[in-house]
Amino acid sequence: MKVLLLEGINPSAVEEFNLAGYKNVEVLPKALSEKDLINAITDVHILGIRSKSNVTQKVLEKAPKLYAVGCFCIGTN
């Protein structure tokens, strides 16, 4: 399973995923544009975002393996 964490999520999140057995964890420091997120998410199972990421319907349609989106923030759209 592949995990993608965006927007500089705290490194402790990576540690927690690793402890839970998830070894394929990619971390990116910033939010991605819709186009870049579509390209990045095609083989992702779990997506972790903060408040700057915008997961649109178009993005979700291009994410056939996506099981969950976790929002590490206090406000979401």
All heavy atoms as a GROMACS GRO file, in nm:
protein
  586
    1MET      N    1   0.084  -0.118   0.000
    1MET     CA    2   0.000   0.000   0.000
    1MET      C    3   0.089   0.124   0.000
    1MET      O    4   0.190   0.128   0.067
    1MET     CB    5  -0.090   0.001   0.122
    1MET     CG    6  -0.187  -0.116   0.120
    1MET     SD    7  -0.341  -0.101   0.209
    1MET     CE    8  -0.403   0.056   0.179
    2LYS      N    9   0.045   0.223  -0.075
    2LYS     CA   10   0.122   0.347  -0.088
    2LYS      C   11   0.050   0.460  -0.015
    2LYS      O   12  -0.070   0.479  -0.031
    2LYS     CB   13   0.142   0.382  -0.234
    2LYS     CG   14   0.228   0.506  -0.255
    2LYS     CD   15   0.258   0.530  -0.400
    2LYS     CE   16   0.345   0.654  -0.415
    2LYS     NZ   17   0.374   0.682  -0.556
    3VAL      N   18   0.128   0.535   0.062
    3VAL     CA   19   0.078   0.650   0.137
    3VAL      C   20   0.146   0.775   0.082
    3VAL      O   21   0.268   0.777   0.064
    3VAL     CB   22   0.109   0.636   0.288
    3VAL    CG1   23   0.059   0.758   0.364
    3VAL    CG2   24   0.049   0.508   0.343
    4LEU      N   25   0.068   0.880   0.057
    4LEU     CA   26   0.121   1.009   0.013
    4LEU      C   27   0.078   1.115   0.113
    4LEU      O   28  -0.042   1.133   0.138
    4LEU     CB   29   0.069   1.044  -0.127
    4LEU     CG   30   0.108   1.180  -0.183
    4LEU    CD1   31   0.261   1.195  -0.194
    4LEU    CD2   32   0.041   1.206  -0.318
    5LEU      N   33   0.176   1.182   0.173
    5LEU     CA   34   0.150   1.288   0.270
    5LEU      C   35   0.198   1.420   0.213
    5LEU      O   36   0.315   1.432   0.174
    5LEU     CB   37   0.222   1.258   0.401
    5LEU     CG   38   0.189   1.124   0.467
    5LEU    CD1   39   0.276   1.102   0.591
    5LEU    CD2   40   0.041   1.114   0.501
    6LEU      N   41   0.110   1.518   0.208
    6LEU     CA   42   0.142   1.648   0.149
    6LEU      C   43   0.150   1.758   0.255
    6LEU      O   44   0.101   1.743   0.366
    6LEU     CB   45   0.034   1.686   0.047
    6LEU     CG   46   0.010   1.589  -0.068
    6LEU    CD1   47  -0.103   1.638  -0.156
    6LEU    CD2   48   0.137   1.570  -0.149
    7GLU      N   49   0.210   1.867   0.217
    7GLU     CA   50   0.211   1.992   0.293
    7GLU      C   51   0.291   1.985   0.423
    7GLU      O   52   0.254   2.044   0.524
    7GLU     CB   53   0.068   2.037   0.324
    7GLU     CG   54  -0.013   2.065   0.200
    7GLU     CD   55  -0.151   2.116   0.234
    7GLU    OE1   56  -0.161   2.224   0.292
    7GLU    OE2   57  -0.247   2.045   0.202
    8GLY      N   58   0.401   1.912   0.422
    8GLY     CA   59   0.490   1.913   0.536
    8GLY      C   60   0.429   1.855   0.663
    8GLY      O   61   0.451   1.907   0.772
    9ILE      N   62   0.353   1.750   0.648
    9ILE     CA   63   0.294   1.685   0.765
    9ILE      C   64   0.406   1.640   0.858
    9ILE      O   65   0.512   1.595   0.814
    9ILE     CB   66   0.204   1.568   0.721
    9ILE    CG1   67   0.078   1.625   0.652
    9ILE    CG2   68   0.166   1.479   0.837
    9ILE    CD1   69  -0.015   1.523   0.595
   10ASN      N   70   0.384   1.651   0.986
   10ASN     CA   71   0.484   1.621   1.087
   10ASN      C   72   0.546   1.483   1.066
   10ASN      O   73   0.474   1.387   1.037
   10ASN     CB   74   0.420   1.629   1.226
   10ASN     CG   75   0.522   1.629   1.336
   10ASN    OD1   76   0.587   1.528   1.361
   10ASN    ND2   77   0.538   1.742   1.401
   11PRO      N   78   0.678   1.472   1.080
   11PRO     CA   79   0.746   1.343   1.061
   11PRO      C   80   0.693   1.232   1.152
   11PRO      O   81   0.709   1.114   1.120
   11PRO     CB   82   0.892   1.374   1.092
   11PRO     CG   83   0.907   1.520   1.068
   11PRO     CD   84   0.772   1.582   1.103
   12SER      N   85   0.631   1.266   1.261
   12SER     CA   86   0.576   1.162   1.348
   12SER      C   87   0.467   1.083   1.277
   12SER      O   88   0.444   0.966   1.309
   12SER     CB   89   0.522   1.222   1.478
   12SER     OG   90   0.412   1.308   1.452
   13ALA      N   91   0.400   1.144   1.179
   13ALA     CA   92   0.299   1.072   1.102
   13ALA      C   93   0.364   0.959   1.022
   13ALA      O   94   0.310   0.848   1.014
   13ALA     CB   95   0.224   1.166   1.010
   14VAL      N   96   0.480   0.986   0.964
   14VAL     CA   97   0.554   0.883   0.890
   14VAL      C   98   0.593   0.770   0.985
   14VAL      O   99   0.577   0.652   0.951
   14VAL     CB  100   0.678   0.943   0.821
   14VAL    CG1  101   0.759   0.834   0.752
   14VAL    CG2  102   0.637   1.051   0.722
   15GLU      N  103   0.641   0.806   1.103
   15GLU     CA  104   0.678   0.705   1.202
   15GLU      C  105   0.558   0.616   1.237
   15GLU      O  106   0.572   0.493   1.247
   15GLU     CB  107   0.731   0.773   1.328
   15GLU     CG  108   0.863   0.842   1.309
   15GLU     CD  109   0.905   0.921   1.432
   15GLU    OE1  110   0.862   0.888   1.544
   15GLU    OE2  111   0.982   1.017   1.414
   16GLU      N  112   0.443   0.677   1.256
   16GLU     CA  113   0.322   0.601   1.291
   16GLU      C  114   0.282   0.507   1.177
   16GLU      O  115   0.243   0.392   1.202
   16GLU     CB  116   0.207   0.695   1.327
   16GLU     CG  117   0.227   0.768   1.458
   16GLU     CD  118   0.235   0.676   1.578
   16GLU    OE1  119   0.163   0.574   1.583
   16GLU    OE2  120   0.316   0.705   1.668
   17PHE      N  121   0.289   0.556   1.054
   17PHE     CA  122   0.258   0.469   0.940
   17PHE      C  123   0.357   0.352   0.934
   17PHE      O  124   0.317   0.238   0.912
   17PHE     CB  125   0.258   0.546   0.808
   17PHE     CG  126   0.128   0.614   0.778
   17PHE    CD1  127   0.118   0.752   0.782
   17PHE    CD2  128   0.016   0.542   0.743
   17PHE    CE1  129  -0.002   0.816   0.754
   17PHE    CE2  130  -0.105   0.603   0.714
   17PHE     CZ  131  -0.113   0.741   0.720
   18ASN      N  132   0.485   0.380   0.954
   18ASN     CA  133   0.586   0.274   0.952
   18ASN      C  134   0.562   0.172   1.062
   18ASN      O  135   0.571   0.052   1.038
   18ASN     CB  136   0.727   0.333   0.963
   18ASN     CG  137   0.771   0.404   0.837
   18ASN    OD1  138   0.729   0.371   0.727
   18ASN    ND2  139   0.856   0.504   0.852
   19LEU      N  140   0.530   0.219   1.181
   19LEU     CA  141   0.501   0.129   1.292
   19LEU      C  142   0.379   0.041   1.264
   19LEU      O  143   0.372  -0.073   1.310
   19LEU     CB  144   0.478   0.208   1.421
   19LEU     CG  145   0.603   0.269   1.484
   19LEU    CD1  146   0.564   0.361   1.601
   19LEU    CD2  147   0.698   0.161   1.532
   20ALA      N  148   0.286   0.094   1.187
   20ALA     CA  149   0.165   0.018   1.151
   20ALA      C  150   0.188  -0.075   1.033
   20ALA      O  151   0.096  -0.143   0.989
   20ALA     CB  152   0.050   0.115   1.121
   21GLY      N  153   0.311  -0.075   0.979
   21GLY     CA  154   0.343  -0.167   0.870
   21GLY      C  155   0.342  -0.106   0.732
   21GLY      O  156   0.366  -0.175   0.633
   22TYR      N  157   0.315   0.023   0.722
   22TYR     CA  158   0.316   0.091   0.593
   22TYR      C  159   0.457   0.140   0.565
   22TYR      O  160   0.506   0.232   0.630
   22TYR     CB  161   0.218   0.209   0.592
   22TYR     CG  162   0.075   0.168   0.613
   22TYR    CD1  163   0.019   0.163   0.741
   22TYR    CD2  164  -0.005   0.135   0.505
   22TYR    CE1  165  -0.112   0.125   0.761
   22TYR    CE2  166  -0.138   0.097   0.524
   22TYR     CZ  167  -0.190   0.092   0.652
   22TYR     OH  168  -0.319   0.054   0.671
   23LYS      N  169   0.523   0.080   0.468
   23LYS     CA  170   0.663   0.114   0.441
   23LYS      C  171   0.680   0.203   0.318
   23LYS      O  172   0.784   0.262   0.298
   23LYS     CB  173   0.745  -0.014   0.422
   23LYS     CG  174   0.742  -0.105   0.542
   23LYS     CD  175   0.798  -0.036   0.666
   23LYS     CE  176   0.795  -0.129   0.785
   23LYS     NZ  177   0.820  -0.062   0.911
   24ASN      N  178   0.576   0.213   0.235
   24ASN     CA  179   0.583   0.294   0.113
   24ASN      C  180   0.513   0.427   0.140
   24ASN      O  181   0.400   0.449   0.099
   24ASN     CB  182   0.518   0.219  -0.003
   24ASN     CG  183   0.543   0.286  -0.136
   24ASN    OD1  184   0.613   0.386  -0.145
   24ASN    ND2  185   0.484   0.230  -0.241
   25VAL      N  186   0.583   0.516   0.212
   25VAL     CA  187   0.528   0.646   0.251
   25VAL      C  188   0.609   0.756   0.183
   25VAL      O  189   0.730   0.767   0.204
   25VAL     CB  190   0.531   0.665   0.404
   25VAL    CG1  191   0.472   0.801   0.442
   25VAL    CG2  192   0.456   0.552   0.474
   26GLU      N  193   0.542   0.835   0.101
   26GLU     CA  194   0.607   0.948   0.033
   26GLU      C  195   0.559   1.077   0.098
   26GLU      O  196   0.440   1.095   0.122
   26GLU     CB  197   0.572   0.948  -0.115
   26GLU     CG  198   0.636   1.061  -0.193
   26GLU     CD  199   0.601   1.059  -0.342
   26GLU    OE1  200   0.523   0.973  -0.386
   26GLU    OE2  201   0.651   1.149  -0.412
   27VAL      N  202   0.653   1.167   0.125
   27VAL     CA  203   0.620   1.294   0.189
   27VAL      C  204   0.663   1.408   0.096
   27VAL      O  205   0.778   1.411   0.050
   27VAL     CB  206   0.694   1.307   0.324
   27VAL    CG1  207   0.660   1.440   0.390
   27VAL    CG2  208   0.658   1.191   0.416
   28LEU      N  209   0.572   1.500   0.071
   28LEU     CA  210   0.603   1.618  -0.009
   28LEU      C  211   0.579   1.743   0.076
   28LEU      O  212   0.483   1.748   0.153
   28LEU     CB  213   0.516   1.622  -0.134
   28LEU     CG  214   0.536   1.504  -0.231
   28LEU    CD1  215   0.439   1.514  -0.349
   28LEU    CD2  216   0.678   1.499  -0.281
   29PRO      N  217   0.664   1.844   0.061
   29PRO     CA  218   0.658   1.960   0.151
   29PRO      C  219   0.543   2.057   0.124
   29PRO      O  220   0.509   2.137   0.211
   29PRO     CB  221   0.792   2.029   0.128
   29PRO     CG  222   0.831   1.991  -0.010
   29PRO     CD  223   0.778   1.851  -0.029
   30LYS      N  224   0.484   2.050   0.007
   30LYS     CA  225   0.381   2.149  -0.029
   30LYS      C  226   0.257   2.081  -0.088
   30LYS      O  227   0.260   1.963  -0.123
   30LYS     CB  228   0.437   2.248  -0.132
   30LYS     CG  229   0.551   2.330  -0.078
   30LYS     CD  230   0.599   2.429  -0.180
   30LYS     CE  231   0.716   2.507  -0.118
   30LYS     NZ  232   0.768   2.608  -0.206
   31ALA      N  233   0.151   2.159  -0.100
   31ALA     CA  234   0.031   2.112  -0.170
   31ALA      C  235   0.063   2.102  -0.319
   31ALA      O  236   0.155   2.167  -0.369
   31ALA     CB  237  -0.084   2.211  -0.148
   32LEU      N  238  -0.012   2.020  -0.390
   32LEU     CA  239   0.005   2.004  -0.534
   32LEU      C  240  -0.112   2.067  -0.607
   32LEU      O  241  -0.224   2.069  -0.556
   32LEU     CB  242   0.013   1.856  -0.569
   32LEU     CG  243   0.128   1.776  -0.508
   32LEU    CD1  244   0.115   1.629  -0.545
   32LEU    CD2  245   0.263   1.830  -0.552
   33SER      N  246  -0.086   2.116  -0.728
   33SER     CA  247  -0.195   2.164  -0.812
   33SER      C  248  -0.285   2.046  -0.847
   33SER      O  249  -0.245   1.929  -0.830
   33SER     CB  250  -0.138   2.225  -0.940
   33SER     OG  251  -0.079   2.123  -1.020
   34GLU      N  252  -0.402   2.074  -0.897
   34GLU     CA  253  -0.493   1.965  -0.934
   34GLU      C  254  -0.427   1.871  -1.034
   34GLU      O  255  -0.433   1.749  -1.018
   34GLU     CB  256  -0.623   2.022  -0.992
   34GLU     CG  257  -0.723   1.914  -1.029
   34GLU     CD  258  -0.851   1.969  -1.085
   34GLU    OE1  259  -0.846   2.035  -1.192
   34GLU    OE2  260  -0.956   1.948  -1.023
   35LYS      N  261  -0.361   1.926  -1.134
   35LYS     CA  262  -0.295   1.845  -1.237
   35LYS      C  263  -0.186   1.758  -1.176
   35LYS      O  264  -0.176   1.638  -1.205
   35LYS     CB  265  -0.237   1.936  -1.345
   35LYS     CG  266  -0.165   1.862  -1.455
   35LYS     CD  267  -0.106   1.958  -1.556
   35LYS     CE  268  -0.022   1.885  -1.659
   35LYS     NZ  269   0.046   1.976  -1.751
   36ASP      N  270  -0.102   1.816  -1.090
   36ASP     CA  271   0.007   1.741  -1.029
   36ASP      C  272  -0.046   1.636  -0.931
   36ASP      O  273   0.009   1.526  -0.920
   36ASP     CB  274   0.104   1.834  -0.958
   36ASP     CG  275   0.186   1.917  -1.056
   36ASP    OD1  276   0.200   1.877  -1.173
   36ASP    OD2  277   0.235   2.024  -1.015
   37LEU      N  278  -0.154   1.670  -0.859
   37LEU     CA  279  -0.213   1.573  -0.768
   37LEU      C  280  -0.271   1.454  -0.844
   37LEU      O  281  -0.256   1.339  -0.803
   37LEU     CB  282  -0.320   1.640  -0.681
   37LEU     CG  283  -0.380   1.555  -0.570
   37LEU    CD1  284  -0.273   1.492  -0.481
   37LEU    CD2  285  -0.478   1.638  -0.488
   38ILE      N  286  -0.335   1.480  -0.956
   38ILE     CA  287  -0.387   1.372  -1.040
   38ILE      C  288  -0.273   1.279  -1.083
   38ILE      O  289  -0.286   1.157  -1.077
   38ILE     CB  290  -0.463   1.427  -1.162
   38ILE    CG1  291  -0.597   1.484  -1.117
   38ILE    CG2  292  -0.482   1.321  -1.270
   38ILE    CD1  293  -0.671   1.563  -1.224
   39ASN      N  294  -0.162   1.337  -1.124
   39ASN     CA  295  -0.046   1.255  -1.166
   39ASN      C  296   0.013   1.176  -1.049
   39ASN      O  297   0.060   1.064  -1.068
   39ASN     CB  298   0.061   1.343  -1.229
   39ASN     CG  299   0.019   1.397  -1.363
   39ASN    OD1  300  -0.061   1.337  -1.434
   39ASN    ND2  301   0.069   1.513  -1.400
   40ALA      N  302   0.010   1.233  -0.930
   40ALA     CA  303   0.072   1.170  -0.814
   40ALA      C  304  -0.014   1.064  -0.749
   40ALA      O  305   0.036   0.975  -0.681
   40ALA     CB  306   0.108   1.277  -0.712
   41ILE      N  307  -0.145   1.071  -0.768
   41ILE     CA  308  -0.236   0.990  -0.688
   41ILE      C  309  -0.283   0.860  -0.755
   41ILE      O  310  -0.351   0.779  -0.693
   41ILE     CB  311  -0.358   1.076  -0.648
   41ILE    CG1  312  -0.425   1.020  -0.525
   41ILE    CG2  313  -0.455   1.093  -0.761
   41ILE    CD1  314  -0.527   1.109  -0.462
   42THR      N  315  -0.242   0.835  -0.877
   42THR     CA  316  -0.296   0.720  -0.951
   42THR      C  317  -0.272   0.586  -0.883
   42THR      O  318  -0.353   0.495  -0.897
   42THR     CB  319  -0.238   0.714  -1.094
   42THR    OG1  320  -0.096   0.709  -1.085
   42THR    CG2  321  -0.282   0.832  -1.175
   43ASP      N  322  -0.163   0.573  -0.806
   43ASP     CA  323  -0.136   0.446  -0.738
   43ASP      C  324  -0.132   0.460  -0.585
   43ASP      O  325  -0.079   0.376  -0.515
   43ASP     CB  326  -0.007   0.383  -0.789
   43ASP     CG  327   0.115   0.470  -0.764
   43ASP    OD1  328   0.099   0.589  -0.733
   43ASP    OD2  329   0.228   0.419  -0.775
   44VAL      N  330  -0.192   0.568  -0.534
   44VAL     CA  331  -0.193   0.595  -0.390
   44VAL      C  332  -0.315   0.532  -0.325
   44VAL      O  333  -0.426   0.538  -0.378
   44VAL     CB  334  -0.190   0.748  -0.365
   44VAL    CG1  335  -0.219   0.782  -0.220
   44VAL    CG2  336  -0.055   0.804  -0.407
   45HIS      N  337  -0.294   0.472  -0.206
   45HIS     CA  338  -0.404   0.411  -0.130
   45HIS      C  339  -0.453   0.502  -0.018
   45HIS      O  340  -0.571   0.502   0.014
   45HIS     CB  341  -0.358   0.278  -0.071
   45HIS     CG  342  -0.319   0.179  -0.174
   45HIS    ND1  343  -0.189   0.162  -0.218
   45HIS    CD2  344  -0.394   0.092  -0.245
   45HIS    CE1  345  -0.186   0.068  -0.311
   45HIS    NE2  346  -0.308   0.024  -0.329
   46ILE      N  347  -0.360   0.578   0.043
   46ILE     CA  348  -0.394   0.668   0.153
   46ILE      C  349  -0.331   0.803   0.124
   46ILE      O  350  -0.211   0.812   0.097
   46ILE     CB  351  -0.344   0.613   0.287
   46ILE    CG1  352  -0.408   0.478   0.317
   46ILE    CG2  353  -0.372   0.713   0.400
   46ILE    CD1  354  -0.347   0.406   0.437
   47LEU      N  355  -0.411   0.909   0.132
   47LEU     CA  356  -0.364   1.045   0.109
   47LEU      C  357  -0.380   1.125   0.237
   47LEU      O  358  -0.489   1.128   0.296
   47LEU     CB  359  -0.446   1.110  -0.004
   47LEU     CG  360  -0.417   1.256  -0.035
   47LEU    CD1  361  -0.275   1.274  -0.087
   47LEU    CD2  362  -0.519   1.310  -0.136
   48GLY      N  363  -0.272   1.191   0.281
   48GLY     CA  364  -0.276   1.279   0.396
   48GLY      C  365  -0.253   1.421   0.351
   48GLY      O  366  -0.156   1.450   0.281
   49ILE      N  367  -0.344   1.510   0.388
   49ILE     CA  368  -0.335   1.650   0.344
   49ILE      C  369  -0.352   1.744   0.462
   49ILE      O  370  -0.390   1.704   0.571
   49ILE     CB  371  -0.442   1.682   0.238
   49ILE    CG1  372  -0.583   1.662   0.294
   49ILE    CG2  373  -0.420   1.599   0.112
   49ILE    CD1  374  -0.694   1.713   0.204
   50ARG      N  375  -0.326   1.871   0.435
   50ARG     CA  376  -0.357   1.978   0.528
   50ARG      C  377  -0.454   2.071   0.455
   50ARG      O  378  -0.517   2.032   0.359
   50ARG     CB  379  -0.230   2.047   0.573
   50ARG     CG  380  -0.140   1.948   0.650
   50ARG     CD  381  -0.024   2.012   0.712
   50ARG     NE  382  -0.073   2.093   0.824
   50ARG     CZ  383   0.006   2.152   0.910
   50ARG    NH1  384   0.135   2.142   0.897
   50ARG    NH2  385  -0.043   2.223   1.009
   51SER      N  386  -0.462   2.195   0.497
   51SER     CA  387  -0.568   2.284   0.449
   51SER      C  388  -0.548   2.341   0.309
   51SER      O  389  -0.643   2.390   0.249
   51SER     CB  390  -0.589   2.399   0.547
   51SER     OG  391  -0.468   2.473   0.562
   52LYS      N  392  -0.429   2.336   0.252
   52LYS     CA  393  -0.407   2.395   0.119
   52LYS      C  394  -0.437   2.301   0.003
   52LYS      O  395  -0.450   2.344  -0.110
   52LYS     CB  396  -0.265   2.448   0.108
   52LYS     CG  397  -0.240   2.567   0.198
   52LYS     CD  398  -0.100   2.620   0.183
   52LYS     CE  399  -0.080   2.736   0.279
   52LYS     NZ  400   0.056   2.786   0.275
   53SER      N  401  -0.446   2.173   0.031
   53SER     CA  402  -0.475   2.076  -0.076
   53SER      C  403  -0.623   2.077  -0.109
   53SER      O  404  -0.708   2.088  -0.020
   53SER     CB  405  -0.434   1.935  -0.032
   53SER     OG  406  -0.294   1.926  -0.022
   54ASN      N  407  -0.652   2.064  -0.236
   54ASN     CA  408  -0.790   2.064  -0.283
   54ASN      C  409  -0.815   1.933  -0.358
   54ASN      O  410  -0.773   1.917  -0.472
   54ASN     CB  411  -0.815   2.186  -0.373
   54ASN     CG  412  -0.962   2.209  -0.397
   54ASN    OD1  413  -1.047   2.141  -0.341
   54ASN    ND2  414  -0.992   2.306  -0.480
   55VAL      N  415  -0.882   1.841  -0.292
   55VAL     CA  416  -0.911   1.710  -0.351
   55VAL      C  417  -1.047   1.721  -0.420
   55VAL      O  418  -1.151   1.706  -0.358
   55VAL     CB  419  -0.911   1.599  -0.244
   55VAL    CG1  420  -0.934   1.463  -0.308
   55VAL    CG2  421  -0.779   1.600  -0.168
   56THR      N  422  -1.043   1.747  -0.548
   56THR     CA  423  -1.165   1.768  -0.627
   56THR      C  424  -1.223   1.636  -0.677
   56THR      O  425  -1.158   1.531  -0.669
   56THR     CB  426  -1.134   1.857  -0.748
   56THR    OG1  427  -1.041   1.786  -0.833
   56THR    CG2  428  -1.074   1.991  -0.707
   57GLN      N  429  -1.341   1.644  -0.732
   57GLN     CA  430  -1.404   1.526  -0.793
   57GLN      C  431  -1.315   1.470  -0.905
   57GLN      O  432  -1.299   1.349  -0.919
   57GLN     CB  433  -1.542   1.561  -0.847
   57GLN     CG  434  -1.615   1.444  -0.910
   57GLN     CD  435  -1.652   1.337  -0.809
   57GLN    OE1  436  -1.683   1.366  -0.694
   57GLN    NE2  437  -1.648   1.212  -0.850
   58LYS      N  438  -1.255   1.561  -0.982
   58LYS     CA  439  -1.166   1.520  -1.091
   58LYS      C  440  -1.047   1.440  -1.037
   58LYS      O  441  -1.006   1.340  -1.096
   58LYS     CB  442  -1.119   1.644  -1.166
   58LYS     CG  443  -1.047   1.616  -1.295
   58LYS     CD  444  -1.019   1.747  -1.368
   58LYS     CE  445  -0.945   1.724  -1.496
   58LYS     NZ  446  -0.917   1.850  -1.568
   59VAL      N  447  -0.992   1.484  -0.924
   59VAL     CA  448  -0.880   1.412  -0.862
   59VAL      C  449  -0.926   1.273  -0.817
   59VAL      O  450  -0.861   1.172  -0.844
   59VAL     CB  451  -0.824   1.491  -0.742
   59VAL    CG1  452  -0.726   1.406  -0.662
   59VAL    CG2  453  -0.757   1.620  -0.788
   60LEU      N  454  -1.040   1.267  -0.750
   60LEU     CA  455  -1.091   1.139  -0.701
   60LEU      C  456  -1.120   1.041  -0.814
   60LEU      O  457  -1.098   0.921  -0.799
   60LEU     CB  458  -1.216   1.161  -0.617
   60LEU     CG  459  -1.195   1.235  -0.486
   60LEU    CD1  460  -1.328   1.264  -0.418
   60LEU    CD2  461  -1.102   1.158  -0.394
   61GLU      N  462  -1.166   1.091  -0.927
   61GLU     CA  463  -1.194   1.004  -1.042
   61GLU      C  464  -1.067   0.940  -1.098
   61GLU      O  465  -1.073   0.836  -1.162
   61GLU     CB  466  -1.265   1.084  -1.152
   61GLU     CG  467  -1.408   1.120  -1.116
   61GLU     CD  468  -1.471   1.218  -1.213
   61GLU    OE1  469  -1.403   1.267  -1.307
   61GLU    OE2  470  -1.591   1.248  -1.195
   62LYS      N  471  -0.952   1.002  -1.072
   62LYS     CA  472  -0.824   0.950  -1.122
   62LYS      C  473  -0.748   0.871  -1.016
   62LYS      O  474  -0.630   0.842  -1.032
   62LYS     CB  475  -0.737   1.066  -1.172
   62LYS     CG  476  -0.800   1.145  -1.284
   62LYS     CD  477  -0.818   1.062  -1.409
   62LYS     CE  478  -0.875   1.147  -1.522
   62LYS     NZ  479  -0.892   1.072  -1.644
   63ALA      N  480  -0.816   0.837  -0.907
   63ALA     CA  481  -0.751   0.767  -0.795
   63ALA      C  482  -0.820   0.634  -0.768
   63ALA      O  483  -0.885   0.617  -0.665
   63ALA     CB  484  -0.754   0.856  -0.672
   64PRO      N  485  -0.806   0.537  -0.858
   64PRO     CA  486  -0.881   0.412  -0.845
   64PRO      C  487  -0.842   0.326  -0.724
   64PRO      O  488  -0.920   0.243  -0.680
   64PRO     CB  489  -0.849   0.338  -0.975
   64PRO     CG  490  -0.716   0.391  -1.017
   64PRO     CD  491  -0.717   0.536  -0.974
   65LYS      N  492  -0.724   0.348  -0.668
   65LYS     CA  493  -0.678   0.267  -0.556
   65LYS      C  494  -0.697   0.336  -0.420
   65LYS      O  495  -0.668   0.278  -0.317
   65LYS     CB  496  -0.530   0.232  -0.574
   65LYS     CG  497  -0.504   0.146  -0.697
   65LYS     CD  498  -0.358   0.112  -0.708
   65LYS     CE  499  -0.334   0.025  -0.831
   65LYS     NZ  500  -0.193  -0.013  -0.844
   66LEU      N  501  -0.747   0.459  -0.422
   66LEU     CA  502  -0.758   0.539  -0.300
   66LEU      C  503  -0.864   0.483  -0.206
   66LEU      O  504  -0.979   0.465  -0.243
   66LEU     CB  505  -0.791   0.684  -0.336
   66LEU     CG  506  -0.786   0.785  -0.222
   66LEU    CD1  507  -0.643   0.799  -0.169
   66LEU    CD2  508  -0.837   0.920  -0.269
   67TYR      N  509  -0.821   0.456  -0.080
   67TYR     CA  510  -0.912   0.406   0.023
   67TYR      C  511  -0.952   0.516   0.121
   67TYR      O  512  -1.063   0.514   0.173
   67TYR     CB  513  -0.845   0.295   0.105
   67TYR     CG  514  -0.826   0.165   0.032
   67TYR    CD1  515  -0.700   0.114   0.009
   67TYR    CD2  516  -0.935   0.092  -0.015
   67TYR    CE1  517  -0.681  -0.006  -0.058
   67TYR    CE2  518  -0.917  -0.028  -0.081
   67TYR     CZ  519  -0.790  -0.076  -0.102
   67TYR     OH  520  -0.772  -0.194  -0.168
   68ALA      N  521  -0.858   0.607   0.151
   68ALA     CA  522  -0.885   0.706   0.255
   68ALA      C  523  -0.809   0.834   0.231
   68ALA      O  524  -0.700   0.834   0.174
   68ALA     CB  525  -0.846   0.649   0.390
   69VAL      N  526  -0.869   0.944   0.278
   69VAL     CA  527  -0.804   1.075   0.280
   69VAL      C  528  -0.808   1.123   0.424
   69VAL      O  529  -0.917   1.131   0.484
   69VAL     CB  530  -0.876   1.176   0.188
   69VAL    CG1  531  -0.809   1.312   0.198
   69VAL    CG2  532  -0.880   1.126   0.044
   70GLY      N  533  -0.692   1.149   0.480
   70GLY     CA  534  -0.683   1.203   0.616
   70GLY      C  535  -0.648   1.350   0.610
   70GLY      O  536  -0.557   1.390   0.538
   71CYS      N  537  -0.723   1.431   0.684
   71CYS     CA  538  -0.700   1.575   0.686
   71CYS      C  539  -0.636   1.613   0.818
   71CYS      O  540  -0.702   1.608   0.922
   71CYS     CB  541  -0.831   1.648   0.668
   71CYS     SG  542  -0.912   1.612   0.512
   72PHE      N  543  -0.509   1.649   0.814
   72PHE     CA  544  -0.435   1.689   0.932
   72PHE      C  545  -0.448   1.840   0.950
   72PHE      O  546  -0.353   1.915   0.936
   72PHE     CB  547  -0.287   1.650   0.917
   72PHE     CG  548  -0.263   1.503   0.908
   72PHE    CD1  549  -0.269   1.438   0.786
   72PHE    CD2  550  -0.238   1.429   1.022
   72PHE    CE1  551  -0.247   1.300   0.777
   72PHE    CE2  552  -0.214   1.293   1.015
   72PHE     CZ  553  -0.218   1.228   0.892
   73CYS      N  554  -0.569   1.886   0.976
   73CYS     CA  555  -0.595   2.028   0.990
   73CYS      C  556  -0.724   2.049   1.070
   73CYS      O  557  -0.793   1.953   1.101
   73CYS     CB  558  -0.603   2.096   0.853
   73CYS     SG  559  -0.726   2.025   0.743
   74ILE      N  560  -0.757   2.174   1.095
   74ILE     CA  561  -0.877   2.201   1.173
   74ILE      C  562  -0.994   2.248   1.087
   74ILE      O  563  -1.105   2.255   1.134
   74ILE     CB  564  -0.850   2.303   1.285
   74ILE    CG1  565  -0.795   2.433   1.228
   74ILE    CG2  566  -0.756   2.246   1.389
   74ILE    CD1  567  -0.781   2.544   1.327
   75GLY      N  568  -0.969   2.279   0.962
   75GLY     CA  569  -1.076   2.322   0.872
   75GLY      C  570  -1.063   2.257   0.737
   75GLY      O  571  -0.952   2.239   0.688
   76THR      N  572  -1.173   2.213   0.680
   76THR     CA  573  -1.169   2.150   0.548
   76THR      C  574  -1.279   2.206   0.461
   76THR      O  575  -1.380   2.254   0.508
   76THR     CB  576  -1.188   1.997   0.558
   76THR    OG1  577  -1.314   1.970   0.618
   76THR    CG2  578  -1.078   1.932   0.638
   77ASN      N  579  -1.258   2.200   0.332
   77ASN     CA  580  -1.362   2.239   0.235
   77ASN      C  581  -1.430   2.114   0.185
   77ASN      O  582  -1.371   2.014   0.166
   77ASN     CB  583  -1.298   2.314   0.117
   77ASN     CG  584  -1.248   2.449   0.157
   77ASN    OD1  585  -1.292   2.505   0.255
   77ASN    ND2  586  -1.153   2.500   0.083
   0.00000   0.00000   0.00000
